[in-house]
Every structure is written in structure tokens, then in C-alpha cells.
Amino acid sequence: MTKRYWIRAASVRASLVVAAAALLGCDPKFPGADDGGDADDDGMGDAGGEDDGNDDGNSGNVPGDDGGGMDDGGPGDDGGGHDDGGCGCDDPGGDCPPPVDPCIEAYDACLQVAGDPLECEAVLQMCWPQPEPDPCQAAYDDCLQTAEDPTQCDAIWEMCYPPDPCQAAYDDCVQTAEDPTQCDAIWEMCYPPDPCQQEYDACTAEFGPMAPECDDVWNWCWPEPEPDPCYDAYLVCLDAGTDPAQCEAELWACYPQPEPDPCYDAYLVCLDSGTDPTECEEQWWACYPQPEDPCYDAYIGCIDAGNDPETCDAQLQQCYQPQPDPCADAYFACLDGGNDPDQCDAALIECYCPGDPTCGMGGGQP
């Protein structure tokens, strides 16, 4: 690295520090403003205003003075280095200059020191970082730069961004069909129209736009949302100037609350007490009523007795097999025999509920 490079780098860093410091003031400082302030301060030190009328505005680095009360030491001169039109940091209503984007200000300060825009790109990158490059787009661009035929890169593009098969089929049809309207069926199959919209469009085509005759179609397709008295009361509460927190509490209290769950409440208390979460979960599930399952209970008993797990599994599977139903078997045999279905139904009812003629009619049915 050359000595000149390091001097430039230090200058760029210094420019960033200067730009950040400038943000602490009320308005941006421009080149020459500090020099002007020194000149004015010197003018304040002159006794009796000896410089009045003799300053042609070309001495030093101070821009030409138009005779205003900056150097005469008269009333209204606060000795400041620049005139902000009475604007102060505590006077937002004053005639203040428009705010400056700190990023633009830092970039401008960098340019004043470095002089080369390339050396100040880091400022812009810091303010507006570039998005991460798209690997698909990068691969496609690389292909375009090296391929002799750009169409060879279409495969990369389609792999990254596969086309819509419906759109592709429609495009192929439009390119080959003599009448493009023949392809409308493909489009409607891929993107079926809204039947409500179709019906409403047909109605307005017959009676005209916004015709009263079409209101029923519109209301049926797009009904008004159901009124929500809870939310309406919430809005009224806010409009009345009530504390929003109180209005929200009333809103949630207005909606139906879930049923209390003592098991879950006990689970939360268990966790708050610092108990092992695993133990709390076991107590939680044990709190709920357990369904009766004699097959599974027998399976657990088989395992606890030290039997072969495969034997216990076989017994469990056999236990879950449906039990034979002689009534249903006789019923299907009756139907298969070609008998009158009403006679088969009566025999089935008699099998399930002997001597009960009301079985199967809402009473006495197993």
C-alpha cells in the first residue's frame, strides 16, 4: 500500500466523523461557515465599529456583506457564526432549512475530502445496502455472457422459475390455433371464473350497471358481514374517550370465554411451583378421564407380567378384531337368499330385540 493510499483512507474516515458531528447541530454546516464565524467574532472585538463601511466583503474567506448588522456590533448581533433566520433547535416553527438526510450529508462530506466518488461508495453501501444477489439470476446472467446462443440459457431460467403449466399450455395453443378463441377453454379450465361474478355480469349486461334487479345476486354472492355487537361497543367506548386498556378488557370480556379447565390450571400451578415439567405433564394427563380400553389394559398387564412382547402384541391385535355378529350374518344371508327385504329387516329386529316391536323405531334399539 502506498503512503498516498493510507492518507486517502484516513481522510475518508475523517470525513465520516465530520459528517456525524454535523448531525448534532441544528442545521447543516456548509464550507466557509466556520471562517465566517471567526470573522464576525473579530468584528465584535473592534471598538466603536471601526470597520463599518470599510469591509467590501472580499477580505479573508467571508462572503460579501450587504451591510447587514453582522459586523457593526449593533443591536440584534448575537455574535453567531452564521444567521439561521432566528431558527433554533428549540424553535421548530422558525424558518429553518429543510432537514438533510444524514446519509447524503455523510456522502457529501466524504466527497469533499476524498474527491473520488469510488472511495465514498462505502458510505452509500452502509446507508442503502444492496440486496443479496439471486443465485438463479446470477447463473442465468453468466450463461448469457458465455453462451453463443442465448436460448441455451432458457433451461436455467425455467429451472429456477418454472413456468405455470396452465399459462404454458395456453400460450402453445395461441401460437398454433387458427382461432385464438379456441384456447379459451384451456384458460377457463386452469383459472375457472367465479360463478357469482359470472351471474352478476350477466345480470348487469341485461339490466345495466348497478341495476336494482341485480342487488339480490350481489347480496347472495357477497353478503354483508354479520354484525359484531362486541366490537361495535368497543368502538363506542373508544369514541367516548375511555381508557383504551379498559375498552380492550371490556371487548375480550364480551366474547364467550372458554370453559374452565381445572386440569390445565393445576398444570400451570405445578410449573409455577418449580416442579419438574415432566412430572407436571404426567399429572396433567392423569387428571383427565381416561377412556376405558380393556384390550389395551390386558396388553399392559401382559407386558408387566414379563411375557414375550410379541405374544402380547398378537393378543392385542386379536382383541381388537371385530366380534362375530350372528344377527348381522343372518340378515345378509337372508338378503343373499333373495327373500323380501322387509322380511329380512323384521327378522333382524327380532334378533336384536326379541319381543320388542318398537326396536329400530327410536326405542329399544341396541
C-alpha positions in Angstrom: 0.0 0.0 0.0 1.3 3.5 -0.8 1.6 6.3 1.6 -0.9 8.2 -0.5 -3.5 5.4 -0.2 -3.3 5.5 3.6 -3.6 9.3 3.6 -6.7 9.0 1.4 -8.2 6.3 3.6 -7.6 8.4 6.8 -9.2 11.3 5.0 -12.3 9.3 4.2 -12.7 8.1 7.8 -12.2 11.7 9.0 -15.0 12.8 6.6 -17.4 10.3 8.2 -16.5 11.6 11.6 -17.1 15.2 10.5 -20.4 14.2 8.9 -21.6 12.5 12.1 -20.6 15.5 14.2 -22.5 17.8 11.8 -25.7 15.9 12.6 -25.5 17.1 16.2 -26.1 20.8 15.2 -29.5 22.4 14.4 -28.7 22.9 10.7 -26.0 21.6 8.4 -22.7 23.5 8.4 -21.5 24.5 4.9 -17.9 25.1 3.8 -16.8 28.6 4.9 -19.4 28.9 7.6 -16.8 28.5 10.4 -14.5 31.0 8.7 -17.3 33.5 8.6 -18.0 32.9 12.3 -14.4 33.8 13.1 -14.6 36.9 11.0 -17.7 38.0 12.8 -16.3 37.4 16.1 -13.3 39.5 15.2 -15.7 42.2 14.1 -17.3 42.1 17.5 -14.0 42.7 19.1 -13.4 46.0 17.3 -14.2 49.1 19.4 -16.7 51.6 18.1 -17.4 49.7 14.9 -14.3 51.0 13.2 -14.9 48.5 10.3 -18.3 49.9 9.4 -18.5 50.8 5.7 -14.9 49.7 5.0 -15.5 46.0 4.6 -16.1 45.3 0.9 -16.9 41.7 1.5 -13.7 40.5 -0.2 -11.3 40.2 2.7 -10.5 36.8 4.0 -12.9 33.9 3.3 -16.1 35.8 4.3 -18.6 36.2 1.5 -19.5 39.8 0.6 -21.5 41.6 3.3 -24.6 43.5 2.2 -24.4 46.0 5.1 -26.5 43.9 7.5 -25.9 44.1 11.2 -23.4 41.3 11.4 -20.2 43.3 11.9 -21.4 46.6 13.3 -21.8 45.4 16.8 -25.3 46.9 16.9 -28.5 45.5 18.4 -29.6 42.1 17.2 -26.0 40.8 16.7 -25.6 37.7 18.8 -22.0 37.1 17.7 -23.0 33.8 16.0 -21.0 32.4 13.1 -24.0 32.2 10.8 -27.5 33.5 10.5 -30.2 30.9 10.8 -33.1 33.3 10.4 -33.9 33.1 14.1 -34.2 29.3 14.0 -33.0 27.4 17.0 -33.1 23.7 18.0 -36.0 24.6 20.4 -37.8 26.6 17.7 -39.4 24.1 15.3 -41.7 26.7 14.0 -39.0 29.0 12.8 -37.8 29.5 9.2 -35.4 26.5 9.4 -33.7 25.0 6.4 -35.1 21.6 5.3 -33.6 18.6 7.1 -30.8 16.9 5.4 -30.6 13.1 5.0 -27.6 12.1 7.2 -26.5 9.5 4.6 -26.4 12.2 1.9 -24.6 14.6 4.2 -22.0 11.9 5.1 -21.6 11.1 1.4 -21.1 14.8 0.5 -18.6 15.2 3.4 -16.7 12.2 2.1 -16.6 13.7 -1.4 -15.2 17.0 -0.2 -12.3 15.2 1.5 -11.7 12.3 -0.8 -12.7 13.8 -4.2 -13.2 10.4 -5.7 -16.7 9.0 -5.7 -15.5 5.4 -5.8 -13.8 5.9 -2.4 -17.1 7.1 -1.0 -19.3 4.2 -2.2 -18.8 2.5 1.2 -20.9 5.3 2.7 -23.8 4.6 0.3 -23.5 0.9 0.9 -23.7 1.4 4.6 -26.8 3.6 4.2 -28.5 1.5 1.5 -27.1 -2.0 1.5 -27.6 -3.9 -1.7 -29.9 -7.0 -1.5 -28.3 -10.4 -1.6 -27.8 -11.5 -5.3 -30.2 -14.1 -6.6 -28.1 -17.2 -7.5 -30.5 -18.1 -10.2 -30.3 -14.7 -11.8 -26.5 -14.8 -11.5 -26.2 -18.2 -13.2 -28.5 -17.0 -16.0 -26.5 -13.8 -16.5 -23.2 -15.8 -16.6 -24.7 -18.1 -19.1 -25.8 -15.2 -21.3 -22.3 -13.8 -21.3 -20.6 -17.1 -22.3 -23.2 -18.9 -24.5 -23.1 -18.5 -28.2 -26.9 -19.0 -28.4 -28.8 -17.1 -25.7 -31.7 -19.6 -26.0 -29.4 -22.2 -24.4 -29.8 -20.4 -21.1 -33.6 -20.8 -21.1 -33.2 -24.1 -19.3 -31.5 -22.4 -16.3 -34.3 -19.8 -16.2 -37.1 -22.3 -16.3 -35.3 -24.5 -13.7 -35.2 -21.5 -11.3 -38.5 -20.1 -12.2 -40.7 -22.9 -13.6 -43.5 -21.5 -15.8 -47.1 -22.0 -15.0 -48.2 -25.2 -16.8 -51.6 -23.6 -17.5 -50.1 -20.5 -18.9 -47.7 -22.6 -21.0 -50.5 -24.7 -22.4 -52.5 -21.6 -23.2 -49.5 -19.9 -24.9 -48.8 -23.0 -27.0 -52.5 -23.1 -28.0 -52.5 -19.5 -29.0 -49.4 -19.9 -31.2 -50.7 -23.0 -33.0 -54.5 -22.5 -33.2 -56.0 -20.8 -36.2 -58.7 -19.1 -34.0 -57.3 -17.9 -30.6 -60.7 -18.1 -29.1 -60.4 -21.9 -29.2 -57.9 -21.6 -26.4 -60.4 -20.0 -24.0 -61.4 -23.5 -22.8 -57.8 -24.1 -21.6 -57.8 -20.8 -19.8 -61.1 -21.3 -18.1 -60.1 -24.8 -17.1 -56.9 -23.5 -15.4 -58.5 -20.4 -14.0 -62.2 -21.1 -13.6 -64.2 -17.9 -13.4 -66.2 -17.0 -10.3 -69.8 -18.3 -10.8 -71.1 -15.4 -8.7 -69.2 -12.9 -10.8 -70.4 -14.5 -14.0 -74.0 -14.4 -12.8 -73.7 -10.8 -11.7 -72.0 -9.8 -15.0 -74.8 -11.5 -17.0 -77.4 -9.6 -14.9 -75.8 -6.2 -15.4 -75.4 -7.0 -19.1 -79.1 -7.4 -19.3 -80.3 -4.7 -17.0 -77.4 -2.3 -17.0 -74.7 -1.4 -14.5 -75.7 -1.1 -10.8 -79.3 -2.2 -11.8 -81.6 -2.8 -8.7 -82.6 -6.1 -10.3 -79.0 -7.4 -9.7 -78.9 -6.5 -6.0 -80.2 -9.9 -4.9 -77.4 -11.6 -6.9 -74.8 -9.3 -5.3 -76.1 -9.8 -1.8 -76.2 -13.5 -2.2 -72.6 -13.7 -3.6 -71.1 -11.1 -1.4 -73.2 -10.8 1.8 -72.6 -8.2 4.3 -70.6 -9.4 7.3 -72.6 -10.4 10.4 -72.8 -7.5 13.0 -70.4 -7.8 15.9 -72.0 -6.1 18.9 -68.9 -6.6 21.0 -66.7 -4.8 18.5 -69.3 -2.1 18.0 -69.4 -1.5 21.7 -65.6 -1.3 21.7 -65.6 1.4 19.1 -68.2 3.4 21.1 -66.0 3.0 24.2 -63.0 4.5 22.3 -65.1 7.3 20.9 -66.3 8.2 24.4 -62.6 8.9 25.4 -62.4 6.0 27.8 -59.0 4.5 28.5 -58.2 2.1 25.6 -56.9 -0.5 28.0 -60.3 -0.6 29.7 -62.1 -0.7 26.3 -59.9 -3.7 25.3 -60.7 -5.5 28.6 -64.4 -5.0 28.0 -64.0 -6.2 24.4 -62.4 -9.5 25.4 -64.9 -10.0 28.3 -67.8 -9.5 25.8 -66.8 -12.6 23.8 -67.7 -16.0 25.0 -65.0 -17.3 27.3 -63.7 -20.9 27.1 -64.9 -23.4 29.7 -62.6 -23.5 32.8 -60.1 -26.4 32.7 -59.1 -27.3 36.2 -56.6 -29.9 34.9 -54.8 -27.3 32.9 -54.9 -24.7 35.7 -53.4 -27.3 38.0 -50.7 -27.9 35.4 -49.8 -24.2 35.3 -49.7 -24.1 39.1 -47.4 -27.1 39.1 -45.0 -25.4 36.6 -45.0 -22.1 38.6 -44.0 -24.0 41.7 -40.8 -25.1 40.1 -41.7 -28.8 39.8 -40.1 -30.9 37.1 -42.1 -30.2 33.9 -42.2 -33.9 33.1 -43.9 -34.6 36.4 -46.3 -31.8 35.8 -47.2 -33.2 32.4 -47.8 -36.7 33.9 -50.1 -35.2 36.5 -51.9 -33.1 33.8 -52.7 -36.1 31.6 -53.6 -38.3 34.6 -56.1 -35.5 35.6 -58.3 -36.1 32.5 -60.7 -39.0 32.5 -59.0 -41.9 30.8 -61.1 -43.9 28.2 -61.8 -47.5 29.1 -59.9 -49.9 26.8 -60.0 -53.5 28.1 -57.8 -54.6 25.2 -55.1 -52.2 26.0 -55.3 -52.8 29.7 -54.8 -56.5 29.0 -51.9 -55.7 26.9 -50.2 -53.6 29.6 -50.9 -56.4 32.1 -49.3 -58.9 29.7 -46.2 -56.8 29.4 -46.0 -56.2 33.2 -46.2 -59.9 33.7 -42.9 -60.3 31.8 -44.4 -62.1 28.8 -42.8 -62.0 25.4 -43.8 -58.6 23.8 -44.6 -60.3 20.5 -47.0 -62.5 22.2 -48.6 -59.5 23.9 -48.8 -57.7 20.6 -50.6 -60.7 19.0 -53.1 -60.8 21.8 -53.7 -57.1 21.5 -54.4 -57.3 17.7 -56.7 -60.3 18.2 -58.6 -58.4 20.9 -59.2 -55.5 18.6 -60.7 -57.8 15.9 -64.4 -57.3 15.5 -66.5 -59.9 17.3 -68.9 -62.0 15.2 -72.5 -60.8 14.9 -74.9 -63.6 14.3 -77.8 -61.3 13.8 -76.0 -59.3 11.0 -74.7 -62.6 9.5 -78.3 -63.9 9.4 -79.6 -60.7 7.9 -77.1 -60.7 5.0 -77.8 -64.4 4.4 -81.5 -63.5 4.2 -80.8 -60.9 1.6 -78.5 -63.1 -0.4 -81.2 -65.8 -0.5 -83.4 -63.5 -2.5 -86.0 -63.0 0.3 -88.2 -60.0 0.7 -86.0 -57.2 2.3 -88.9 -56.2 4.6 -88.9 -59.8 6.0 -85.2 -59.7 6.4 -85.5 -56.4 8.3 -88.1 -57.8 10.6 -86.0 -60.8 11.3 -83.0 -58.6 12.1 -85.1 -56.5 14.5 -86.4 -59.7 16.2 -82.9 -61.0 16.5 -81.6 -57.8 18.2 -84.7 -57.1 20.3 -86.8 -60.2 20.8 -90.4 -59.4 21.6 -89.9 -55.6 21.1 -91.8 -54.4 18.0 -90.6 -50.8 18.6 -86.9 -51.8 18.2 -85.5 -49.9 15.2 -88.0 -47.0 15.6 -86.2 -44.9 18.1 -86.7 -47.1 21.2 -85.3 -50.4 22.4 -82.6 -50.4 19.8 -79.2 -51.9 21.0 
